[in-house]
Amino acid sequence: MSTTTSTATGVREPVTLNVNGRSWTTSAGPRATLLEVLRRELRLFGAREGCGVGMCGACTVLADGLPVSSCLLPALLASDRAIVTVEGLAAPDGGLHPVQQAFVDHNAFQCSYCTPGFVLMTAGLLDEDPDASDEHIREQLSGNLCRCGCYREIVAAAITARDRLEA
């Protein structure tokens, strides 16, 4: 007996995702992106669609610790990866992750649409390169867009987060 279903939008395959340390089972069509499944099926709204083509960073999540554009990653290909969204970055007791706290301390946001993507990009960068230079941080964050122009504060928050995590 097949576990696939057919809907008006096409065939949907079962998919089990490991998101924020929890296993979620749902179904997704072959063209469904991780972003669509996170928002529509799992009701996790931190990752946002900005451009839809992987150019703005608003949809950034961590997959196996590395930043990825969830608008480009097919949901069915994400099933074997550990996904972290901004909702899963906080400590189990609800305390903010050092990167999140640095963004708050520096008011590194205005409308906040891009903030989850910047926070996760920063967290992924600092996990991979805890001693990242200021220039490397600027370079890595340059792929994310902020329409409000809070780049100075965002970079300052990322540098502060690096310094706090090193301490």
N, C-alpha and C positions, 0 to 999 in steps of 0.2 A: 504494500500500500504506500503510495507516494505522499510525502508531507508538503509538497508544493501546492499552491493554490493559484487559481486563475481569477483575475479580477478585470474590471473594465480597463485598468491601466496596464494589464499584462500579468505575466507569471511572477509570483512572489515566492522566494525561497526562504526557508527558516534560517535564521542567523542568531548566533549567541555571541554577545559582545561582553568584554570585560571592561566596564567603564567605572572609574573611580573606586576600584577594588570590589565591585559588585558584578555578578553575572546577570545579564539581561537577555532574555530570549524573546525575539520578535520575528517578523518576516520583512523582507525587502525585495523590491524588484531589482533586476540586474543593473539598471542604471541609477538606482538610489544611492545618493552619497551618504557618507557618514554624517555630515551636517544635517541632512534631511531626517535621518533616523534619530539622531540625538534630539532634535527639536520636536519633531512630529510624534515619534513613537515613545521616546524616553522622557519627554517633557523637560529636557535640560536646555535652558535657553541662553546660557552664557556664550556659547559659540554663535556668532551671528553671520548672516550673509551680507557681505558688502558688495563685492564685485562679481562673485560667482565663478571667477576664473583663476583663483589662486594668486591674485596680484596685490591684495590689500591687507591681508593678515587678520581681518576681523573674525574669521572662522578658525583661527589657530587652536589646536589641541595638541597634547603630547601623546605620541604613539611610541610606546617602548622608551619613553623618556625624551624623545626628540620632537621638536615642533613640526607639525604638518598642517597643511591646509585641508581642513575636513570637507571643504566644498569640492575637492578634487579626488578624495579617496573613496572608492566604491565601498559601500557598507559591507558587502559580502567579503571583501578583501581585508577588512579590519577585524575579522573574527578571531584571528590568532594573535592579536596585539593587545597590550595593556594600554588602554586609553585613559587619559586624565583630562578632565575639563576644568574650568575655573571653579566650578562647584566642588570639585574633589581636591582642590589644592590646599584648602584650610586644614588645620590640625583636627584630629578626631574630637577634641574638646570644643571645637568651634572657633578657636583662636586663629587669627590670620597668619598665613604663611609670611615669612620675612619679606618676600617680594611684594605681596599684597600690602603689608604694613608700610613699606617704603613708598608705594604709590599713594597711599593715604597721607603719609607724612609730608610728601612733596606736592600734594594736590595735583598729581600727574594725570589729570583728567578734566574734562569739561562736560561734554555731553555723555561721556562714558561708553559710547557705542564701540569704540576700538579698544577699550581698556582690557577686557578679558584676553584678547589676542596679544596685546603687549605684555601683560603679566605672564602669560604662558610662554611666550617667546623668551622673555627674560629668565624665567625659572628654568626652562630647558637649556638655555645658554649657560647659566651658572652651574647647573648640574654637570654639564659636559666640560666646562672650562671655568672652575671656581676662581681662577686667578686672571680672568679675562681683563685685558687692558681696557682703558677708557675708549680707545680707538676701536678696538674689536667689538665692544658693546655697541658703539654708535653704528658700526658697519652692520652688525647682525640685526639691529632694530630698524635699519633703513628700509627694509622690505615691508614694514608695516606702515599703514597710512593713518594719519589723524587729521580729520577735516578741521578740527578746531585749532590746530597748530600748537599743541602742548608739548612739542618735541623736547624743548629744553628741560622741562619738568620731568618728562618720561625718562630721558637719559640720566638726569640727576637721581631719580628714584632707582634706576637699575644699578648705578654706581654705588649708591647707599646700600642697596640690597646685597651687592657683592661684598662690600666692606663688613656688613653685619654678619653675613654667612661665614666670612673668613675668621671673624673674631671668636 
